[in-house]
Amino acid sequence: MLDKSVFDGVVVCEAADVMATHIIHEFEIPRLDRLATKLKVNSCFNDHQALRLWADRLCENYPTTNDFTVYDLEDLIQTARTLFLKIFS
């Protein structure tokens, strides 16, 4: 779940892709280029790619064990959602 692969043109872990996809759908984020600087990601990336890279950075800071479960993923999604809302509030 935390192994890196290419998702939407960027190399991130599967958990980051799931987190970003959740946020993209929940907040109906179009594929523009406005979020990268707010998420502290290189501005060459579109909003979907920037969200994936930002989520990947969150995953790298998440304390993991070998038994990463769906509960860990749900916790990561909730953490990402909360942090994303704080950025824009």
N, C-alpha and C positions, 0 to 999 in steps of 0.2 A: 504494500500500500504506500510505502514511502520511497520505493525505488523510482528513479528518474526515467522519464520517457518524454517524447515530444507530444504535446497537446496544443492544438491551435497555433502551431509555429513556434512555440517556446518549450524549453526543457524544464519540466517541473515534475514533482511526484504526483501520483494518482490522487492522493488525498487533496492536494492543492487544486487539482482540476475539478474534483467534486465540489470542494468549497466554493471555488470561483463560479462554477456553473450554477450552484444554488443561489448565490448572491445575484448573478446576472438575471436569473429567472425571477427571483423574488422582487427585485427592484426594477425589472424591465430595462436593463442597461443596454443601450444600442452600441454598435461597434464603431464608436467615434474615437477621438484622440484628445480627451479632456481630463482624464483621471490620473494619468501617469505621474504628473508632478505632485499631485496631492497624495498619492500613494508612495512617493519617493522611489519611483521607478524611472528608468531612462525614457525620455519623451518620444523616442522613436517607435514605441509600442502603442497599439490601439488599446482601447479600454478593456477589452476582453483579455488580451495578452497581459496587460498591466495588472489586472486583478489576479491572474494566475501566478504571475511572478511575486506579487505581494503575498498571496496565500502560501506560496512555497516558502517564503521567508518566515511566515508564521509557523509552518510545519517544522522548519529547521530549529526553531526555538522551543518546540513542544517536547517535553520529556517523554521519550518513548521506550518501550521494552519490546522484546521479541513477540509478545502476545498482543499486538495492536489489534483492537476490536472495533466493531461498529459503534460501540459506546464512546470510544476515543474519537472516532470520526465525528460523531454527533456533537461532542464537546468542542472539537476544533471548529465545526461549522458555526456553533453558537458564539464562540469566541471571535471568530472572523466577522460575523454579523454585527456583534456589539462594537468591535473596533472600527468597522467600516462606518457605522452610524455615528460614532464619536468624531470621526474625521470630518464629517459633513454637518455636524450640529454646531 
